[in-house]
Amino acid sequence: MSTVSLASNTSVLQGFSSPFTQSINPSGASITRRGRLARTLFVASLTVVLVAGFAAQSGAGDEVVATTSYVSVVVPGGATLWSVASAYASGDVQAMVEAIREANNLRGYDVQAGQKLRIPSEG
C-alpha cells in the first residue's frame, strides 16, 4: 500500500490575501507609486478618447431640434380637419393637416365637434 501525505503548510488563497502571508505580485515586478499614477492616467485618458470617438461616430450632438409652439383649438360643429388646417396654414394646407395629425396622434382624418386639437404654429 502506498501512503499519500499532504503538506499542511501549503494553502490555496484563490485570489484572496491573508493577513498572515505576504502579498505576492504574480508578475514579479514591483511598481512604484509614480508608476501606478502614470498607469491610472493612461487608462483614464484612453477611456476618454474611446468614449469621445464612439460619441462622434454615433453622431451625438449633430442635430439641433427646433422647438415647436402649439395653439390649442376646440373644433367647431361641422368643421373638418381640412377646414381647421386651412384656417391656420399660411401655405401648404396638406402639410398642415399632416402636422396636426402628428401633433395630436390622430390615426385618421376625422375630428369631432368639441374635440381639442393642438395646432403647430408657424414662425
N, C-alpha and C positions, 0 to 999 in steps of 0.2 A: 504494500500500500504506500501511496505517496502522500506526503503531507504538504499542505498549502499554508504558507504563512503570510499574513498581511502585515504590512508595515503600519504601525499605529501613528507614526509621525507625519505621514502624508495626508493632506486634506485637499479636497477639491472645493474651491470657492465659487466657481462658476460665475465670475463677473462681480462678485461681491468682495469687498475688502474686510478684513478683520482687524480690529484694533491691536491684536496680538502679533500680526505678521507685518512685514514690511511691504509697502506697495511696490510692485514690480512693473516697470514700463515694458510692454511687450516688444517694442522696437529696440529697446536697449539704449536709446539716445535720450539724453535729458535736454529739456528745453527751458530756457530762461524766461523770466517774466517779460522781458522785452520781445522775445520770440513769440510768446503767447499773444501779446498785444498786436504784433505785426500780423500774425495768422488771423486773429479776430478781425482786424481792419480789412485784410484782404478778402476774407469771406463775406463781410458785410458789403464792401464795395462791389464785389462780384454779384451779390444778390441784387443790389440796387440797379446795376447795369442790365441784368437779365429781366427784372421787372419792367424797367423802362423800355427795353426792347420789345417785350411782349405787348405792352400798352400801345406803343407806337405802331406795331404791326396790326393790332386789332382795330385800330382807327379810333381809339378813345380820344374824345375831345375834338374830333374833326367837324362834327355837325353842330351848328348853332340853331337851336329851335326857337322860333319866334312865338311869343305868347299871343293867343287869340282872345279877344274880348267878346262877350256874348250879350245879346239883348234878349230878355225874356218876353214872350208874346203869348197871349191867350188866343187861340184860334176862334174867330167869329163864326157864327152859324152860316152854313152854305159855302164856306171857304174851302179851297183845295190846297194841297201842298204847293202847287204851281202858283196859285194866286198869292199865297203868303210869300213865297220866294220872289215873285216879280215885284212885290211891294218893297222889298229890302235890297234887291240886286241892283247894282249900278251898271252891270254889263251883262254877262252871260247868265241867263236865268237857270239853265240846266245845271251849271256848275254850282249855283246857289242851292238848288234843290238837293244835289248830292251832298253839299256841305251841311245842310240842315239834317238830312238823313243820318249822316255820320255823327254829328254832334248830339243827336237825340237817340241814337241806336235804333233807328226805325228799320224794320225789315222790308216794308212795302212803301207805297206812296199814299196810303190812306191816312187821313187825320180826322179827328172827331171835334165837333164844336165844344169849346170849353177846355180843350187839351192845351197844356202849357208846352211851348216849344222854345228851345234855345236857338237864337238866330246869330250866326257868326257875323260880327260887324266888320266891315271892310275899312282898311285905312288905319 
